[in-house]
Every structure is written in structure tokens, then in C-alpha cells.
């Protein structure tokens, strides 16, 4: 392992060891509290532009495999781990995490105090950082960081969205046969790909919806025409990376879909864009919510669900002026889900598909199917 240097925007300079790709990358550093699922996290397009610090100290022990990819690539800028295990032991393992990261140009950083970094981010907030196997001088690293646009200034959706329309062909993973089930569908929906996860698509098809995934560039007019002609029954707005406030084109499209009374369901970024498109701007959380252990209370049933989370932005409390709040985060009382009062639209901030994480919230896919 070669030397890698880390410089944070608060002036902290650290030295660590590299196990992934070589080079220099700049991004926003966040921490994730999931105990498992490092491959799913690294290949989640929502992490584009970010470094992920794992609070789980041992990473790499089960390796990686093609079936657990959440997208076609690894999208984060890098991963920070306390101890990296390069000798994985699992019957499904096809390659090491290091091999996966190198293949997709993602930095791997180990032998660093992730507990200290996590506490720093908790207290000071998510912050920009630069990591390099090439540059080790603090002044030079600070210069690189200062000259690079911040994550909230970059539209990463252009990078992660599909370029071609396709129909998703898999349903839930079958742990008996170790294969994905074949979909059995009776409704058809269009999914806007802002950085969509594979397992979200699997859950949509499992709930009985044939999913046509379209690029973020597809026009609202085309979609409205397809809905009005009964070719499709509704629209899904996916998760994705970055600050939703800069996505002006997507906001305008969604406003047109709202005006046309198109049935819609949004997760994470899709949830945020629906709020903005209704006139209620999102705000940035101090360090975001990233992990597989966040308690969320269903306001309709009173039940508490343990959920998977991955977001830095949240919808405001006054969204209740146009929507019924359906879910609340019990860590900080932020809004986790809504149903709009005068339209067939629902959305959640957490990730009901899990992957990684618990599956207690998967029923919302069924709710969308029933709404259609």
C-alpha cells in the first residue's frame, strides 16, 4: 500500500494508506453508520461527489460480486476505512473491494482514525476534502481544494443518469436460488433516472409494475402524452446525488407533471424535488443522515420502522401546508414522508428498498402500486 494524503477544508491534514485507485480526488466527506453493505454503498449513484467514511471498522471481509452492484459503476470519490481486509472470505465473492475501486477509479483510504473523522463531521458538519496519492504538501492540497467547485455547485445527475431508455428485467433477489426473480407485472410506469439504484427497480417490479427507465433529459411533454394515452400509469422519481436546488430543469419538468395530475412516487432526491416543485425549498442538514439504522415513525399507524438513509438535504416543515406528513425521523424529528393533499403523489426521504439495510419500509412500493 502506498501513501495517501488527506486535506479537509477545516485545515486538518492526515496521512494514510491507499488500497484503491491512484490519483487526486476532491469531494464532500460524510460518514455512514451501516454495519454491512459497503459494496452497495460504494456503487450507489447518490454518493457521486462524496467520500464515504465507514464507522464500521472492518471493511472488505466478504469481498464484492456482480449481483450486489447497485449500478454499473462505483460513483463515490473514495472510501475511508479504519482497517481494510484484502483477503475476503465468502462463497459469493468474485473480487476484492480494492479491485472494484481500482476498476472504477475510486480512491480507497485505510489506516486512518475513522472514529475521529466521524466525530469531527458530527460536530463541524459534512465538509469538502481532497485526497491524493500524488500530492502530499498541505499548501498544495489546500490550493487544489480551493480551486475545485463544491458539491452543491455541480450537477452530478448528468454523470450518473442513463443515456438510453431501457426496461428493467429483474425483481427481488431470491436467497434460495441466489438469482433475481422474474417480474410479474400488471401496471406500467416511467422511472426518471437521477441516479437510480438497482434494488429500487427490483422493489418496483416486485410490487407489480413494469418499469421503463428513462434519462433525466426526457421531456415532461413526452411523459404526459404517454400517460394520457394510457401507455403508462404513473411516474417514479429516483434517488440521486447533490443539491436538489440546482436542478432547475428537473424542477420545471416535475412542475408540469404536477399540473397534469400525473400519479407520482419519489424517493430521496425525488422526494426533495417534489417538495421544491410545489414551492417548498429544501435545506441542508449539518452532517446528513447516512446509515442502515435510523428509526422512522409511520404517522398513520404509529409503528416505528428501522430504515436505510442516505441524504444531506431535507424538506421543510411547512410542506404540511400542501401535504400530509406520513413519516417522521425519530433521531431529529425531520420529515421522512408525505402524501400530497390535492394530487396522486407520495414520497419518502428514507430508502424503503434498503440495500443495505432493513426492509421494514418496503410496503410503500405496494402503496404506490395501489394508488395507480
TATAUR-V686034 format. One record per residue. PSI is psi as a letter, one per 20 degrees, with the letter a starting at -180 (* if undefined). Layout:
psi=PSI
psi=PSI
This chain:
psi=p
psi=r
psi=q
psi=p
psi=q
psi=p
psi=p
psi=q
psi=i
psi=j
psi=i
psi=p
psi=p
psi=q
psi=p
psi=a
psi=q
psi=p
psi=j
psi=c
psi=r
psi=r
psi=a
psi=p
psi=q
psi=p
psi=a
psi=p
psi=p
psi=r
psi=q
psi=p
psi=j
psi=q
psi=h
psi=r
psi=k
psi=h
psi=g
psi=h
psi=g
psi=h
psi=j
psi=o
psi=i
psi=i
psi=j
psi=p
psi=j
psi=q
psi=p
psi=o
psi=o
psi=p
psi=h
psi=p
psi=h
psi=o
psi=p
psi=i
psi=h
psi=j
psi=b
psi=q
psi=r
psi=h
psi=h
psi=j
psi=p
psi=i
psi=a
psi=i
psi=r
psi=p
psi=i
psi=r
psi=h
psi=r
psi=q
psi=p
psi=q
psi=g
psi=p
psi=p
psi=o
psi=j
psi=m
psi=q
psi=n
psi=p
psi=i
psi=i
psi=p
psi=h
psi=r
psi=r
psi=h
psi=g
psi=h
psi=g
psi=g
psi=h
psi=h
psi=j
psi=k
psi=p
psi=p
psi=p
psi=p
psi=r
psi=l
psi=q
psi=n
psi=h
psi=g
psi=g
psi=g
psi=g
psi=h
psi=g
psi=h
psi=g
psi=h
psi=i
psi=r
psi=p
psi=q
psi=q
psi=r
psi=q
psi=p
psi=p
psi=i
psi=h
psi=p
psi=i
psi=p
psi=h
psi=g
psi=g
psi=h
psi=h
psi=g
psi=g
psi=g
psi=h
psi=i
psi=p
psi=q
psi=r
psi=h
psi=i
psi=i
psi=p
psi=n
psi=i
psi=h
psi=h
psi=h
psi=i
psi=q
psi=q
psi=i
psi=q
psi=p
psi=q
psi=p
psi=p
psi=j
psi=q
psi=b
psi=q
psi=p
psi=o
psi=i
psi=g
psi=i
psi=l
psi=r
psi=p
psi=q
psi=p
psi=q
psi=o
psi=q
psi=j
psi=q
psi=p
psi=q
psi=p
psi=o
psi=p
psi=o
psi=j
psi=l
psi=q
psi=q
psi=g
psi=h
psi=g
psi=g
psi=g
psi=h
psi=g
psi=h
psi=h
psi=j
psi=j
psi=p
psi=p
psi=o
psi=o
psi=p
psi=q
psi=q
psi=i
psi=i
psi=p
psi=q
psi=h
psi=g
psi=g
psi=g
psi=g
psi=g
psi=h
psi=g
psi=h
psi=j
psi=j
psi=h
psi=q
psi=h
psi=a
psi=p
psi=p
psi=o
psi=r
psi=r
psi=r
psi=r
psi=a
psi=o
psi=h
psi=h
psi=i
psi=m
psi=g
psi=g
psi=h
psi=g
psi=h
psi=g
psi=h
psi=g
psi=h
psi=h
psi=g
psi=h
psi=j
psi=k
psi=p
psi=p
psi=q
psi=p
psi=q
psi=p
psi=d
psi=h
psi=h
psi=g
psi=g
psi=h
psi=g
psi=g
psi=g
psi=i
psi=i
psi=j
psi=n
psi=q
psi=r
psi=q
psi=p
psi=r
psi=g
psi=j
psi=r
psi=o
psi=o
psi=a
psi=k
psi=k
psi=p
psi=p
psi=p
psi=p
psi=o
psi=i
psi=h
psi=i
psi=i
psi=q
psi=p
psi=p
psi=p
psi=r
psi=q
psi=q
psi=n
psi=q
psi=i
psi=q
psi=q
psi=q
psi=r
psi=h
psi=j
psi=i
psi=i
psi=h
psi=i
psi=q
psi=p
psi=p
psi=h
psi=q
psi=p
psi=p
psi=i
psi=g
psi=j
psi=k
psi=r
psi=p
psi=i
psi=q
psi=q
psi=p
psi=q
psi=h
psi=k
psi=q
psi=m
psi=p
psi=q
psi=q
psi=q
psi=h
psi=r
psi=n
psi=i
psi=i
psi=c
psi=m
psi=q
psi=a
psi=r
psi=k
psi=i
psi=j
psi=i
psi=i
psi=h
psi=h
psi=h
psi=g
psi=g
psi=g
psi=h
psi=h
psi=*
